[in-house]
Structure formats: C-alpha cells, structure tokens
Amino acid sequence: MASRPNDAELSYRPCVGIMLVNMDGKVFVGQRIDNVVEAWQMPQGGIDEGEDARTAALRELGEETGIRPDHVDIIAKARDEHFYDLPPELAGKLWGGKYRGQRQYWFLARFLGQDSDIDIQTKHPEFRAWKWAIPDSLPELIVPFKRKLYRDILQEFRDLI
C-alpha cells in the first residue's frame, strides 16, 4: 500500500479568487454543487500553466457564472497571496492528492451587467444556486476552514466595495 505524503510535504495549489460586487455593494456567492454543506463561496479556481492571475480570474468567473469580461471592471488586486490549509480529512485527497491547500491571488471586481447576464448553468457547472450577499456576512457563509481567508479579503477590500 502506498503511503500518503505528510501534509507538510505537500505544496499549495496556485489559484485565484474574485470578490464580485454589484452596484448595491453586495457580493456574488454561489452554493457548490459538490458539497452537501449549506456553504456559499465567491468564485475561485486554479491558474492554468502559463496563465497570469488576472486572466485566470476572468476565465474562472466566466466558467463558474457565465459572466463575460466586458461585464466586469477589476478594481483591485490583493497586496499579497492568501493561503488556506485543507482540513486533515481532505488534505492530500482533493486535486489528485498533490496539495495541502491553496495559495490564492484575490481580485475585487465591479459587476457592470444585469442579473440576467449571470448563468450558473455553464458547460461544467460548479454552483447549484447563487445570490448577492452583504459583505459582512461572507465569513459566516463559507466553510469553516476558509473563514479567516474571507475575513482577511473582506478587510483588505472593504473600503473599495
């Protein structure tokens, strides 16, 4: 039987996240299809080989929400990467067992479109539902192991929302 690598030996998966804010100052969150927990998250995903973070963020947003880049104005990029570790029961199991968590570049973007421009029934759907949430509610909506990350992102972008 092959042994699983020690979590400390695993690296972090390079990713992006987008805090998408509408004109009312509310944030887009989606409820993942693959999770039975009543948890909501902002769009996020992996950075493809050779792709820069901004391009990855716009691609992931489109793949998860159907929102086109011309309906988005990127306002800011987080000063630093943000990291989170998966809980022990998931570490080394998700993403082919290669990662202990994610290192994420976060962007704040203004949604310039209409709600009708959002279509979560994409080619490879990730969300079963979506809504606009009050920014301060974000840490309570996400799975517990990502709460600190969401608090940090909210704190950094708060004045720009």
N, C-alpha and C positions, 0 to 999 in steps of 0.2 A: 504494500500500500504506500503510495507517495505521500510524503509529509507536506503539510501546508506551510508556506513560508511564515515566519514570525511577522506579525503585523508591522513591527518596527522596520523590517526589511523591505516592506512594500513602499512604492512611491505614491505620489498624489497624481490623480488624473487631471490633465490640463483642461480647463473648462471656462465658460463664460456664463454670465447671468445678466438679465435685463430687468430693471425696475421700470416698467412701462406705466406712465402716469397720464391720465386723461385730463381734459380741460377743467374738471371739477376737483383735481388734486387727489383723485383716488387711484389705486394701484391695481393693475391686472393680476389676478391669480387664477390658476387652474387646478382642478382636482384630478390627480393622476388616475389613469385607467387601471394601472397595475398595482394599486395599493388599496387595500380594504379599509385602511385607517381614514377617518374623516379629517384629512390634512390637505391643505392647499399650498401651492408654491408659485413663485414667479418663474417665468420661462428661463430655462438654462440648458446647457448641453456641452458636449465635447468640442474641442478645437481640432479640426482635421489637419493632417500633415501638410505643412507649408502654408497654412491659413493664418492670417493675423486675427487678433482678438475681436476687433470691430466687425470685420467681415463675418466671423463666426457668430457673433451676437445677432447680426441681422439675419443670417441664414437660419439660425436656431429659432428666432422669433417667427419667421415665416413658416418653418416646418411644423411648429407647435400650434400656431394661432392663425395661420393663413394671412397674416398682416404683411403687406408689401412694404419694401423700404421707403417708398415715396409717402407712406402714411406715418412715418416716424422721423423725429428730429432728435438726434443724440445730443444731449445737453452736457453730460459729464461722464468721465471715466473715474472709477475709484482710484485713489492715490496709490494703493498697494494691492497686491493679490490678497485674497481672503481664503482661508483654509478651513476645512472641517474633516473630522475623522468619522468614519462609519462606526456604528456600534459593533461590539465584538461579534455578535451573531451574523453580521453582514460583511465585515471586513474580510477581504480575500475571497469573497464569493461572487460579488457583483463584478461586472465588467471583465469577465474572464479570469477573475481571481488575481489580477495584476496590481490592484490599487488598495490602499488603506483608507482613501477618502478623495476629496477633490481640492484642487487649488484653482480658484476662480478669479477671473477679471470681471468686474461688475460695471455696468453702464446704466446711467439714468437717461431715459428717453421720453419725450412727449409724444403722445398719440395724437395725430392730426386728422385721423379719419373718423368715421361713424361706427357705431357698434355693429352695423350691418357689414362692415369690412372685416369683421372677425369671424373666422370659420375654423373651429377646432376639429372638424371632420376632414382632416388633411390626409395625405397619402399614407402616412404612418401615424395615426392619432396617438397622442400621449395623454390628453385630458378628456374626461367624461363630462365635465361641466366647467364653467368659468364665471367670474363675477368681478366687479370693481369693489375693492376693499379700502377701508380707511387705513392710511399708512400705519398708525399706531397699533392696529390690530394684527399686523403681519407676524410678529413673533409668536403669537398665540395660535395662528392658523397653520404654521409649518410643523413638521415632525420635530419632536424634542431635540434631536441631535443637531439640528440646523438653527436652533433659536438664537444662539449667540451670534452666528454669522448674520442673521436677519437683523438683529439689534444693531450690529456694527454698520451694516449697509444703510439702514434707516438713519442712524446718527450722522453718517457721512453725507448723505444726500438730503437730509431734512430741510435745510434752508433753500434748496433749489426746487423742491417739489412745488 
